[in-house]
Amino acid sequence: MKSDFSDPGYDRSPFGWHAQGKEALGLAVLGLVHLPLIPVAPVFVCTVFYGIVNYYRVHKKAHRDFNWAKKHVPWHVEHHMGRNQNLNWCVTKPWFDHLMGTATYKEGKPLAAKISKSS
């Protein structure tokens, strides 16, 4: 909320000890942990890799383009700009928040779409 959803940290390299670097490192470790499973579950591992890449791509794009985020990931905008930042944790799809009971965004009723940038 302090930076109005924008995150200029995504304009720098992900190789560094800052929030975006730690995010990238965590995702890389997640991928490496799954790598040994390729011989027994190649489709699963490829799906995990796709999820990792898609998560980073969507998260980065969302924090660099507020209008795109409002249209494509309004639940994530709600997470950062809404009244309770302990809800709506999902980035790419909101289904896990619904499963865990942490969703306030409901399909067809985009709370975050009503939020406008103050600048």
C-alpha positions in Angstrom: 0.0 0.0 0.0 2.9 2.3 0.7 4.0 2.3 -3.0 0.4 2.2 -4.4 0.8 -1.5 -5.5 3.8 -0.6 -7.7 7.0 -2.4 -7.0 10.1 -0.8 -8.6 12.2 -3.7 -7.2 11.0 -5.7 -10.2 12.9 -3.4 -12.5 16.3 -4.5 -11.1 18.0 -7.9 -11.5 16.6 -10.8 -9.5 20.2 -11.6 -8.5 20.6 -9.8 -5.2 19.7 -10.0 -1.6 16.4 -8.0 -1.8 12.8 -9.0 -1.8 12.7 -9.9 -5.5 16.0 -11.8 -5.2 14.8 -13.8 -2.3 11.6 -14.6 -4.2 13.6 -15.8 -7.2 15.9 -17.8 -5.0 13.0 -19.5 -3.2 11.4 -20.4 -6.6 14.7 -21.7 -7.9 15.1 -23.9 -4.8 11.6 -25.2 -5.2 12.4 -26.2 -8.7 15.7 -27.8 -7.7 14.0 -29.8 -5.0 11.6 -31.3 -7.6 14.3 -31.9 -10.2 15.2 -35.5 -8.9 11.6 -36.6 -9.6 11.9 -36.2 -13.3 12.6 -39.9 -14.0 9.5 -41.1 -12.1 7.1 -38.1 -12.6 8.2 -36.0 -15.6 4.8 -34.5 -16.2 4.5 -33.5 -12.5 7.9 -31.9 -12.5 7.2 -30.0 -15.8 4.0 -28.8 -14.3 5.8 -27.6 -11.2 8.4 -25.8 -13.4 5.5 -24.2 -15.4 3.9 -23.1 -12.2 7.1 -21.5 -10.9 7.7 -19.6 -14.2 4.1 -18.6 -14.5 4.0 -17.4 -10.9 7.1 -15.2 -11.3 5.9 -13.8 -14.6 2.4 -12.9 -13.4 3.7 -11.5 -10.1 6.3 -9.3 -11.8 3.9 -8.1 -14.4 1.2 -7.3 -11.9 3.5 -5.2 -9.8 4.8 -3.3 -12.8 1.4 -2.7 -14.5 -1.4 -1.8 -12.1 -4.1 -1.7 -14.8 -3.1 -5.1 -16.1 -3.2 -6.5 -12.5 -6.7 -5.0 -11.9 -8.0 -6.8 -15.0 -6.1 -10.1 -14.7 -5.4 -10.7 -11.0 -7.8 -8.6 -9.0 -7.6 -10.9 -6.0 -3.8 -10.1 -5.8 -4.5 -6.4 -6.0 -7.1 -7.0 -3.2 -4.3 -8.7 -1.2 -2.1 -5.6 -1.3 -4.6 -2.8 -1.5 -7.6 -4.2 0.4 -8.5 -3.7 4.0 -6.9 -7.0 5.2 -3.6 -8.0 3.7 -3.7 -11.4 5.5 -6.3 -12.5 2.9 -6.1 -13.3 -0.9 -2.6 -14.7 -0.9 -2.8 -16.4 -4.3 -1.2 -14.7 -7.3 -2.0 -16.6 -10.5 -5.4 -18.1 -9.6 -7.6 -17.6 -6.4 -8.7 -21.2 -6.0 -6.4 -22.1 -3.1 -7.5 -19.0 -1.1 -11.1 -20.3 -1.5 -10.0 -23.7 -0.4 -8.2 -22.4 2.7 -10.9 -19.8 3.5 -8.6 -16.8 3.0 -10.4 -15.4 0.0 -12.6 -12.3 0.0 -12.6 -12.0 -3.8 -15.5 -13.7 -5.4 -15.7 -14.4 -9.1 -17.9 -11.8 -10.8 -17.6 -9.5 -7.8 -14.1 -8.1 -8.1 -13.5 -6.1 -5.0 -10.0 -4.9 -6.2 -11.4 -3.6 -9.5 -13.1 -0.8 -7.4 -9.7 0.3 -6.1 -8.2 3.0 -8.1 -4.6 4.3 -8.0 -4.4 7.5 -6.1 -1.9 9.0 -8.6 
